Amino acid sequence: MITFLDVPALALTLDELMFGQPTNDFLEMSHVLGAYLQFLHDTNSWTGTPEEFQRVSSYLDCFSFPKLEPDYSEIPQLHGVLVTVPRLSQEEVYECIANLPLTRRMQSFFRWFGPRREITGAKVLTRKLVQEAEKSLDVEAVYDPVGSPKSGSSDDDPTVFTSARHVTRLSLYWDAMVGAGLIDLSTTRAYPSRQAILAFEDPTRHLAIAVRRVAQRMYRSVSVEDESIYQGVETGYLTRYFLLEAAVEPINVAVLKHPIRGLENDDPRGNPEAINASWKRLEKLRPEGLIRIDSRLSVPKALIKPLVLELAGPSAVQFQFAQTDDDDPDFTGHPASWS
């Protein structure tokens, strides 16, 4: 068994795959090598020095290519507010995270996912895998090659799909977990990342960071502004406004849903259609436990941090931590927080 990996030899191998092979299996091999390195570490089989292990690990980490961040506009209506991230102990964070539907479904998904799954050229699961994947996320899905995609009208109705992109919950989870670094993609396959393996093998230490990263991506998914919209109303902007208002303190739903009169025409808070569209976006987060909607809209305390780190700064909304010794300094809201 090979128990040592050398950086120059790795570089030559990956260089050959990247530039010398017509099939270009570069990403797939880099993932396999990274997983094998983690195996050597976990089984205490590494025969090199700790410094050599760190050099190889750092080299392979270089292949987590950065993605463009969303360009949020400022929310001038919230310039006067201050969002406070509550002080929570690590035990309180873990208890809150462990009880989220999001966490339970992530665990169920990765149990189904296993060591690898096939994906299409569009980087989503192949059609034959959609029904099993959706079942792991508590959704029944039915393939109809000639019908129109539609979500079930109730929890008992199946979702009709023609591709993985047409299944709302699967698409929400897939994009969030890929974006959070829990799923690595090659040209034809997807793999659980090292961070995903750690999160579910040692949940006490790593689960909270994994779930918060996915939650952050889900908050992003309903808040990104659509530049293709030609009219003045933009629902991503208004969704961010609602979420940040709720992060300040739980806020009355009837107040948020009621159009405000006397505003300028481009202010979506006075547009009933924009408000309804934004609430539809928010409703995607409700079944996952990322928001609570009863008489008030609120955000679970352990999720205020990922919400704020994703939305507040780019929206020019001020925020602070209740105490400087944050509950989880390893979670910074950026991929570099993985360690």
PyMOL commands that set and color helices and strands:
alter all, ss='L'
color gray80, all
select helices_A, chain A and resi 7-19+26-42+50-61+76-78+90-98+101-113+127-136+164-166+168-179+194-201+203-223+235-248+253-257+268-270+272-283+286-288+301-311+335-337
alter helices_A, ss='H'
color red, helices_A
select strands_A, chain A and resi 82-85+117-118+141-143+159-161+183-185+189-192+251-252+292-293+296-298+318-321
alter strands_A, ss='S'
color yellow, strands_A
deselect
rebuild
show_as cartoon
